[in-house]
């Protein structure tokens, strides 16, 4: 892992987060017994949790046990805020999963296409998240031993303009993709031609 360049990890994170929403939505759909139930969504959360356990618990524990340079210094601040990061990630995953069901249910209640609201989920999440990340980074500046260090750094004009452009661009790109998926024609159901009556044998 030490030989992977920084931009390799960037690409990996983009691929992982970029495919998360469609993967978890389809997985939950396949695990659902019948429309309107939440069993498939809960099973999807369970699968996400198992993957987290394997990748974020088993592998780090093994590496810390076998590598001298993988020994951490267990500090209370680090443990608390790292745990909060895990909670944020898990809550985000749960919200994504249940957002899909809530959006479909809302559309069905209003008697419109079930995908009418669902197409907004990925565009809104991936345009809202970087915006919130940037705002938090402007006001929260934690230091070693001092996590509650807040002050506002006045950015130049390029930052707010860039945030707006990225948010709008991300939303439009993802929305157009979801919109195209929602209007794809459903495969036509073909019915076999009626059987022709057979002539009766001469008697």
N, C-alpha and C positions, 0 to 999 in steps of 0.2 A: 504493500500500500504506500510505502514511502516513496516509491518511484513514480507514482502517478502525479502529473503536474497539476497545479492549482486549477487550471481551466478544465481539466478532465473531471474534477469533482463538481465544477460548476455545471458542466454538461450533464453529469449524472443526476444532480439535484433537479435540473430543469426537466429532464426526461421523467424522473420519478414523480414530481409534483404535477407535471403537465398531463400525465396519464392517469393520475389518481382518481379524479372524479368520474371519467367514463368507465374505468375498470371497476370501481366500487359500486357504481350504479348498476352495471350489467350483472355483476356478481350477485348483488342483492336480488335482482329480478329473477335470476335463475334459481335462487334458493327459496323463493316465495312459493308457498303451496297454492294460494289462490289470491286474487286481487283484493285489496283492502286489509290484508293481515300484515303484521309487522315481524313475523317469524323470519322471513328472508333478510330483513334489515338487521335484526339482532344477530343472525348467523353471520352476516357480513362483518359486523363489528367484532364478533368473536374471532373471525379469521384474521382481521387486521391486528387484533390483540396478540394472537399467536405469532404472527409475523414479527410484530414489535418485540415479543419476548425472545424469539430466536436471534434477531438481529441486534437488539439493544440490551439484552441481558446475558444470554449464553456466550456470544462471541466476545463482548468486553471482559467478562469474568475470566474466560480462557486466556485472553491476551494478557490481562493483568497478572495471571498466575504464572505465565511462562516467559514473559519479557521483563527485563529489569527496567527498561525505559518506559514501561506502561504502569508503573506504580503511582497512584494518585496521592495527593495530600488531602485527607478528609477534613474539610472545613465546613462549619455549619452554614455559612452564607452560600457556599458552593452547592451544598446538598439541597438547601431550601429552594434556591432559584433554578437549579437544574431540574428539581422535581416539578416546580411550577411550569417549566418549559414542557415537561412531559404531559402535565395536565392540559396545557394549552393545545398541544398536538392531538391528544386524545379527544378533547372536547370538539376541536375542529373536525376531526374525522366523524364523530357522532353527528355533528350538525350537518355535514355534507350528506350523510346517509339519510337522515330524516328529512332534510330539506327536499329531497327528490320525492319522497312519499307525500309530504304535505302539499307540494306543488301539484302533483297529479291529482290528489284528492280535492284540492280547491278548484281545479279546472273542471273536474267531473261534477262537483256540486253546482257550478255555474252553468253546466251544460255546454261547455266548449271543448275544443280539442285537448286531450289530456296532456299534450306536450306544450301547451300555450305558456305556462309559467315555468316549466322545467328548463326551458331553453335559456332562461336568465341566470340559472344557478352558477354554472362555471364562469360565465363572463363577469358576474358581480363579485364572486369570490376572488378571482385572480386579478381583478382591477382594484378591489378594496384592500386586499392584504398588503400589497406594496405601499399603498398610500398610508395605511396605519403604521406600517413599519418605519416609514420615513418620518412621520410625525412624532412617533415615540423616540426615535433617534435624535430628534432636534431638542427634546426637553429632558431626556434621561441620559445622564453621563456617569454611570457607576465606575467607581475606582476600587482597587484592592482594599478590602476591609470597610468600604463605605459605599454600600449599594444605593443609598438614598441621596444621591447627589443630583439635584435638579436645577437646571437653568436653561433659558431659551437662547439658542444660537440663531441669530438672524441670518438666513440664507440669502444668497444673491437671487436675482430675478429668474435665473435659469432653472433653479430647483423647483419652484412652484409651477412654472410653465411646463417643465419636463414631466412633473408628476401628473398634471392634467392630461398632457398629450399621451403619456404611456397608459394612463387609466382608460382614457377614451379609446385609444387604439386597441388595447387588449380587449376591452368590452366589445368593440365592433367586430374584431376578428373572430372571437369566440362565439358571439351572437350569430354572426352570419353562418358559421359552421353548424351551430345547433339548429338554426332556422332551416338550412338546407337539408339536414337530417330529418326534420319534422315533416317536411313537405314531400319527401320521397314517396312515389306511388307504391301502394301496397301490391304485392303480387296477386294477379288475378286468379281466382279459383275457377279452374276449368272443370266442366261437367262432361262426363262421357255422353256421346250421342245416344239417343233412344234406340233401343234394339228394334230392328226391322222384323215384322211378323214373317215367320217362315211359312212357305206354301205347304199346304197339307198334302201328304202323299196320296196318289190316286188309289181309290179303294175298289 
